[in-house]
Amino acid sequence: MSETEASNPERDRLENQHRGKEDWSLWGPYLAERAWGTVREDYSPGGDAWDFFPHDHARSRVYRWNEDGLAGICDENQILCFAIALWNGRDPYLKARAFGLTGNQGNRGEDVKEHYFYVDATPSHSFLKYRYKYPQARFPYEALVEENARRDRDSPPFNLMDAGVFDDHRYFDVDVVYSKAAPGEIHVRISAFNRGPDEATLDLLPTLWFRNTWSWGNGVDRPTIHWQEPPTGAAWAVRTDHPGLGSYHLYGRLPAEPLFTDNETNVERLYGQPNAKPYVKDSFHRFVINGEKDAINADREGTKFAAWHRQTIPASQHARIDLVLSETALDDPFGRSEVTFASRQSEANVFYDELLPEASPEDHWIMRQALAGMIWSKQFFHYDVERWLNGDVLEPPSSRRRGRNAQWKHLKAADVFPCRTPGSTPGSPPGT
């Protein structure tokens, strides 16, 4: 092997993955930006997925088949998820997932009304970079729905830029970078750039949570996220425990207010019935925006956690938050963060330079951006059609068994991206 061939660490990681020596694909960008309004989540009598699970329900209703979030990652079975939530001080709720129009609302069909970019990525997910553009003005949810409803199919769609919320550059560029020191040790850097002419405040909540599999009625033990004493160099720390995935530790470098709740549906808000448990999915929204102090669990445990940072950022300046997610407890979690970020960025450059050594700079970046988009678009897609047709503890209407997808009982979509953990079923926690 030549010296050049021996100096491509990203290629080595892919080879080790192929040979089963290291599982660099255990964690990746498998979390969708949007999961509401999908066929899998449709338990309506008439099969109207868009109206049965609208965007307005997403912050309060637990998904049954997959999760969503901004700039998110998760393990390959989407047991444990990580993403960011944002608040500009003006929106009616936390910005935690992509907003868009359903097929019934848009004059061009389904249409996401957000600006986010897959900036960079390596195939092993050792290095990932994502950018989200968040207006400092109130996000125009109502205007986007109402104006597009007025337009016919011969008219152009009304988009976020048309609403004027980016005028005078009054927005934040929120960059999220993931750099893996090892397959199970992920260093996270979140940078918020104030592009506007004035000082602006941004609430930023890195969020860690378990996909709710325990309410399916199949005997799965309930996992936990709980507070732990932070080690050297960390301002706070939490630990997760799952019977199949094991334990993970999330460390934060900056002081933040720890928030705990459960990934459970807020039945009271959606259906006017009492909640079986006091802490529910939308508790962070209610705590941060509505000031409901009893919405979060004061005992510092649950199945969903966020670290609430409030950053006031001068014009043309930025704020930065560093975190580490690790499957092993670390004595000094940030001790090698700078080296990890710099190394993975440099190794990504080497990997892509080798793919097209004679390409022009323009062609090089076109290819790199295209591949980044493909890598970031890998999605966990759990859809066991037979189980969906028959239902579980949430029984669907009997008409479903004769309706949409009734001829596809053999399809188990998660098999397309199989779980590598012995004894597990794709799309389900190991051992279930």
N, C-alpha and C positions, 0 to 999 in steps of 0.2 A: 504494500500500500504506500502511495506517495505521500510526501509531507502535506500536500494540499488536501488530499483525500482524508487524511487523519485529523484535520483541523476543522471539522464541521460538526460541532456538538449536537446541533439539531438533527442532522442526518443520523448521528449515532443514537439519539433518543428514539427515533423512528425505527431503527433497526432493532434496538433492544425491546421495543414494544412488540414488533413483529415476532421476535424470538421468544416472547413471554418472560423476559428477564425483568422488565420494569413496566408498570402500568401507568404510563403518562396520560392515558385517556380516561383514567378514573374520574378526574374532574375536567369539565370543559364548559363551553358556552351553550349548554343544552337547554337553558331556560328561555322560554318564549317571551317576547315583549307583550304579547296579548294572548289570553286564553279564554276570555269571556265570549259568549255568543257563538260557540263552536257546537258542531253536531254532537260531540261526545258529552257535552254538558247539558244536552237537551233532554229533559224529562217531562216535556209538555204533552198534553193529550193530542194536539194537532201537529206536532213536529215543527214548531216555529222556534228554531234555536235563537235567532236574533232577539226576539221579544221575550223569550223565556229567561234568558240570562243576559240582560243589558249591561252596559258599562257602569251604570249607576249602582248595580248590585255587586260589582266585582270587589269593592273594598270591604264588603260586609259578608259576602257569601263564600263558603268554602268550595273550592273546586273538587271534583271527584276524580279527574283523570290526569290533570297536570297543573303546573303552577305558572305564574308569569311575573315579570319584574323588569326594571330598567338596568341595563348593563350587567345582567345577572349571569351567574354560573351555578352549577350544581353537580352532584355526583352522577354517574351514568344511569342510575336507577331513579334519579330525582327523589331521593329520600330527604336530603338536606340541601337547602337552597340559600343562596346569598345574592342580594341585589341592593340597590339604593332607593331611597325615597327622598323627595325634595319638597320644600314649601317656600314660596316667595313672599309669604305674609299676606297675600291677596287672594289666592285660590280658595275655593270652597272646600277642598279636601287635598290630602297629600298627593303629589304626583308620584305614583308608584308603578305605573304600567302605561303602555301606549294607549292613547285615545284615538278612536276613529269612528267612521260612520258605518252602520250596517248596510246590507244590500237594499233594505227598504228606505234608508235615509239618504243615501248618496245619489247624486244624479249620474254617477258613473259606477254604481255598484259599491261594494265594500272599499273603504278608502281610509287608510291610517293618516291622521292629521298631526304628524309630529315631524321633528327634524333630528334624526340620530344617524350616526355614521360608524361603520366598522372600519376603524382607522388602520389596524394592523393585527396580524395573528400569525402564529406558527402552527403547523399541522399537529404537533404534540400538545398544543395549548400551553407550552412553557412560557409563552409571551402573548398577551392579548391586550388590545387597546380599543376603547370605545369612547365615543363623544356624543353627548346629548346637549342640545341647545334649548335652554329653559328661559322663557320670557320672564322679565321682571314685572311686567304688567299681569293682570289677571288673565289666566288662560281662557280663551273665548269659546268655551264649550257650547254655550247656547247659540252663539252667532254662527258657528260652524254647522250646527244642525239646521238652524232656521234658514240660513241663506242658501244652503245646498238644496233644501226642500223646495225653495222657490224656483230653482233653476231646472230647466229640462235637459234632456240628453244632448241637445245641440249647443248648449252653453258650456263654457269652461267650468270646472269645479272651483269652488271657493276654498282656498287653502289657508294655512296658518299665516303665511307671509302676507296674504291679502288682507288679513285682519288688522295689520299695522302694529302687532305686538313686538316686532323687532325694530321698529323705527328708532333712529338715533343710537342704534347698537345697544339698546337697553335689554340685555339678556346675559345669561351666564353660559359659558362653555364649561360643561362638567365632564372632565376626562377621568376615566377609570382604567387603570392599568393593573393587570395581573401578571406576576412573574413567579414561576415556580422554582423554589430552591431544591425541591424533590417532588415526586409524584403526589405526596400527601402534605406538602408544606407550601402554601401559597401566600406570597406577599402582595398586598393590595395597596395601591396609591390612588387616592381620589383628590383631584385638583379642580377647584372651582374658580374660573377666571371671570371677573367682572368686566365685560366689554363696554359698559355704558359710561357716560360722562360724570356720573354721580356715585357716591357711596351707596351701597345696597346690602341688605341683609338676606342671608340664605340659611334656612334650616336644612341640615343634611343628616339623614338617618340611615347609615349602613345597617342592613337588616338581615338577620339569620333566622331561618324557620324550617320546620319539618312539614313536608307535604302530608296532609291528613289521610293516612291509610287505616288508622285505628277505628274509624267510624263506619267502615265497610261491613262490619259484622263477621269478620273472618278470624277473630281471636288474636289479632296483632296487638302486642303490648304497646302501651303509650310511651313514647320517648320523652325526654326532658332536656330543657336548657336551663342551667342554673348558674348563679354567680359563683366566682371563685376569686381568691385573693390574687392580685396581679403580681407577676414576678418583676425582676429588675428591668427597668426601662419601659414598662407598661403602666398606663394610668388606670386601666380596667381590664377585666378578663372574665369570660364565661366558658363553661364547659357543656358540651352536648353528650348525651348518652342515648344510644339506640341499640336494641337487642341484636340487630344484624349488622349495621354499619359500624358499630363500636363508638368510640369517643373521639370528639374533636374539640379543639380549643381555639377560641377567637380572642385575639389581643388587640387593644387599642392604644395608640401612643399618646393621643391628646385626651385631656379630661372630657368626659361627656356624661350625660345623665342616662343611666341604664333603664330601659323600659322592657317590661315582661308582660306577655299576655299569652293566650292560647289561639291556635289556628282553628277556631270554631265559628260557625255561622252566627251572626247577630240576628236571631229569630225575632227578637222584639222589634228591631228596626224594620225588617222586611215584611213580617207577617203579623205583627201585633200580638205575638204570643210570648210568654215568659221564657227567658233563656235558661237552659239547663245548667249552664256554668256562668259564673259572673264575668269572666274575662274572655273576650271574643276578638275576631279577626281585625275589626276596625278600631281597636282601642287606641292605637297610636295616633290615628287621626283625631279621635275625640279628645285625647290628652293634650296634644300639641296645639290644635286649632281651636277646640271648644273649651279647653281648660278643665276638663272633667278629671279631677285628680284621682277619683276612685276607679277610673277605667282600667288602670294597670295594676298588676299584682305586686303589692308591697313586699311580699315574701321573696321576690326576685327569683322566680322560677316560672316555667311555662313551656310552651312548644313554639313560641315566637319571641324574638328578641330584637331590639334596636338600640343603638347608641345615639342619643340625640345631641347633635352639635349645632350650635347657633353661631354663625360666622358673619361678622360685619366686614365687608370687603371694600376697600377704597376703589375709586375709579381706576381702571386699567391695572389693577393688582389682582392677586390670587391668594386663595387659602388652600391648605393641603392637609389631608388626613391620611395617616398610614395605619394599616392593620395587618395582622398575620392570622391566617387560618391554618391550623396544623393538627394532624392526627396524633402527634405526640406532644406531651407537655414540654415547653421550652423554658429554660432558665433565663435566657436573654433573647426574646423573640425578635427584636429589631437589630440585633448585633450584626447580622449580615444582610440587612435589607438593601443598603446602597450597592453592595457588591452584586447582589442578585439582580436588581433592576438594571444595572449597567451591563452585566454579563449577558443577560437574556436579550437585551436590545442589540448588543454587538453580535451575538450569535444569530439573531434573526437576519441581520444585514448580511452576514457571511452566507447563510443558507440561500437567501434570495439572489445574492450576487452570483452564486454558482449555478443557479437554474438557467439564467440567461446572461452569460458572461459578456456577450457582444451586443447586447441590446442598448439602445439609446436610453438616456436617463428618463425620457418621457415614457417609452415603452416599458421600461423596468417598473416604474411606479404604477402604470396601468395594470400590469400583470399582478403586482403585489397587492394592489387594492382589490382586484377581482378575486384573488385567492383568499384575502382576508374576509371578503363578503361571504365566500363559500364556507369558510371555516366557522365564522360566527353564526352562520345560518344552520349549523347542525342543531337539531332540536330533538329533545326527548319527546317521543310521540307514543303514548301508551293508549292503545285502543284494542281491547279484546272484544270483538264484535258479539260473540255468543254471550259473554257475560253482560255486555251492554244491553242486548236484546232481552235477556231474562231478568236482569236487575239483581239487586242484592237487598240490603235493608231498606234502600230507597227504591221501591218497586215502580217500574215505569208502567204506563197504560198498556193494556193488553193489545191494543191496535199496533203497537210497535213491532211485535213479532211477525206481523204480516206486511210491514211498511218498509221504510228506507233501510237499506243494508241487510235485509232479512236473508238474502241469498249469499251473504259473505260470512257465514258463521265460522268458517275456518281461519279467518284473518285475525292474527295477533300482531299488531303493528310493531310492538316493541321488539319482536324477534328480528326485525331488520337491523337493529343495533343491540346484539345480545349482551346480556350481563356476563361478566367474566368471573363472578364469584361462585365457586362450586356450591351446588345445592340450591341455587336461587332461581326464581322465575323472573324473566325479563319484565321490567316495569313494576315489579313488586319488591318489597324489602326482602333481603336474603332470608331464606328459611320459610317463606310463606307460599 
